[in-house]
Amino acid sequence: MMGPLAGVGDPLFWFTLRPILGALGATLALTGNILGPIIFFFAWNIIRIAFEWYTQEFGYKVGRKITNNLSGGLLGTVTQVASILGMFIIGALVNRWVNISFAPVVSSIQQQPKTFIDWANLPAGPEGIKHALSMYDSIGSTALDPIKTTTLQNNLDQLIPGLQHYY
């Protein structure tokens, strides 16, 4: 990879196209579909070989004059757009496939009676469901368990609301 356009290949192919194709293949493979790695392999190699063939032929025809043709700033714009797109795709992949649970327990306390749903003593039938839902509505998610656990993540979520995770 020598020449005036050598710096365009990495952002376009290794940091944009390959992660996109890899994400497509990995998503299919994670669902158990055998076509995931096959699609990645064939799509990557077809695009790569076609690009290499075309640019080699183009390079022989144009030669050194290509730097004059691309001196208007087009090369920098293409590289910048490809880099931004690649970073966006990588960021989306990290968000999709990385899950961090930061749950050191700060405290665990036994809740007082009638401050949690006593699942063993609920009335039978629809009355029990109604009772459980009304307690959950009045108390909140702490009513689900007789032990209230506070984690460090809960404390950080209250101090800095932007760190709050929803799932």
Secondary structure, DSSP 8 states (H G I E B T S, - for coil): --STTHHHHIIIIIIIIHHHHHHHHHHHHHTT-THHHHHHHHHHHHHHHHHHHHHHHHHHHHGGGHHHHTTTTHHHHHHHHHHHHHHHHHHHHHHHH-------EEEEEE--TTSS--GGG--STHHHHHHHHHHHHHH-GGGG-SEEEEEHHHHHHHH-GGG----
